[in-house]
Amino acid sequence: MTEPTTSGQLRKNGKRTLGLALSGGATRGMAHIGVLKAFEENNIQADFLAGTSIGALVAALHAFGVPLLDIRAKAEEMTWLSISSPTLAKGGLFSNKAIGELIEEFLGDARIEDAPIPLAIIATDISNGDKLVLRRGPLAKAVMASTCVPGIFAPIEWNGRLVVDGFLVENVPVSPLREMKADFVVGVNLSAMRDYREPDSMLNIMMNAFEIAVDANTMNVLSKADLLIEPILYGRKDSEDELPAYFDKGYEAALLKIPRLHEALLPRRSRSQGGFWGSLRSILK
């Protein structure tokens, strides 16, 4: 179920608009911040954002203009224990209300539709498997829903539905950006060539089961993006100790795509005259 799109196609100085899809990936989400840092340094700004799970958290903060340094500092403080609290609610052992509190700490009672950069957050109706593309409503609650790992965190109630993590239905959320009329869509996939966890605990076995299924489904979505950024994060334990490395890998992977992005986002006329370098040559004549 997709909520109505109200934002039309945006154009700045005739340039093509950019949609950026940030995938789920738990602690690997630090790589998203590295990607955004590379974009920032090269004057590339998304016109539309979509996020799933940890990607929803990063996209939400970025859409409202929270500085990347602040997002990174907060991400470095996050652990499974810090975002989990025991709950008596049905459907999960823990609550992820700390995620909502984090959003409120930065942005108060912000609503999705008020984001300066149009934003879509992906969640799953656990009753029937529907994909929910959340474009309106309380931001903190939407991010809690998108990061609600089923079986671990208690489902979130959203307009009468029981809602859980969006990675079950679209881990790299490309399709909402098409519906939002982005000209060029970039998907950031944190699961490329990854190793699964050593199955030495119930939590690791559950996470592996989810991720094996999700990765198979994601392959069908990736082909719909115009460009993929896929940091190579395999060979590392999925733990807080790896956060600096994840940031660096995201940054490096994005830098490799910057020339392609600059060319893709040029106005159509400039692209027809030889792309980025052709445009530059015409300026220097």
Secondary structure as GFF3:
##gff-version 3
##sequence-region A 1 285
A	DSSP	beta_strand	18	22	.	.	.	ID=ss1
A	DSSP	three_ten_helix	26	29	.	.	.	ID=ss2
A	DSSP	alpha_helix	30	41	.	.	.	ID=ss3
A	DSSP	beta_strand	48	52	.	.	.	ID=ss4
A	DSSP	alpha_helix	54	63	.	.	.	ID=ss5
A	DSSP	alpha_helix	68	77	.	.	.	ID=ss6
A	DSSP	beta_strand	85	86	.	.	.	ID=ss7
A	DSSP	beta_strand	94	95	.	.	.	ID=ss8
A	DSSP	alpha_helix	97	107	.	.	.	ID=ss9
A	DSSP	three_ten_helix	112	114	.	.	.	ID=ss10
A	DSSP	beta_strand	119	125	.	.	.	ID=ss11
A	DSSP	beta_strand	131	134	.	.	.	ID=ss12
A	DSSP	alpha_helix	139	146	.	.	.	ID=ss13
A	DSSP	beta_strand	156	158	.	.	.	ID=ss14
A	DSSP	beta_strand	161	165	.	.	.	ID=ss15
A	DSSP	three_ten_helix	166	168	.	.	.	ID=ss16
A	DSSP	alpha_helix	175	179	.	.	.	ID=ss17
A	DSSP	beta_strand	184	188	.	.	.	ID=ss18
A	DSSP	alpha_helix	202	222	.	.	.	ID=ss19
A	DSSP	beta_strand	227	229	.	.	.	ID=ss20
A	DSSP	three_ten_helix	240	242	.	.	.	ID=ss21
A	DSSP	alpha_helix	243	264	.	.	.	ID=ss22
A	DSSP	alpha_helix	268	272	.	.	.	ID=ss23
A	DSSP	alpha_helix	275	284	.	.	.	ID=ss24
###
